[in-house]
Amino acid sequence: MGILPGSQVEMIRRAPMGGGWYIKVDNKVIAMRTEEFDSIVLQA
């Protein structure tokens, strides 16, 4: 499972105690570690 260029990304919430992130990518919810989340580059 991955995130491809052109995907619609929405941040849902952050896990408690500095854990990972929950994001929605093209209508699928994914849990990610902070290191993975930081590597996502968004363009407007």
LINTA-V329460 format. One record per backbone hydrogen bond with DSSP energy under -0.5 kcal/mol. NH is the residue of the N-H (numbers start at 1). CO is the residue of the C=O. E is the energy in kcal/mol with one decimal. If there is no record, write none. Layout:
nh = (NH | NH)
co = (CO | CO)
e = (E | E)
//
This chain:
nh = (4 | 7 | 9 | 10 | 12 | 12 | 13 | 15 | 19 | 19 | 21 | 22 | 23 | 23 | 24 | 25 | 25 | 26 | 26 | 28 | 30 | 32 | 37 | 38 | 39 | 39 | 40 | 42)
co = (2 | 4 | 7 | 24 | 10 | 22 | 22 | 20 | 15 | 16 | 32 | 13 | 21 | 30 | 10 | 23 | 28 | 8 | 24 | 25 | 23 | 21 | 33 | 34 | 35 | 36 | 37 | 40)
e = (-0.5 | -1.9 | -0.6 | -2.3 | -0.5 | -2.6 | -1.5 | -3.2 | -0.6 | -0.8 | -2.6 | -3.1 | -0.6 | -2.8 | -3.4 | -0.5 | -3.2 | -2.2 | -0.5 | -1.1 | -3.2 | -2.8 | -2.5 | -2.4 | -0.6 | -1.0 | -1.4 | -0.5)
//
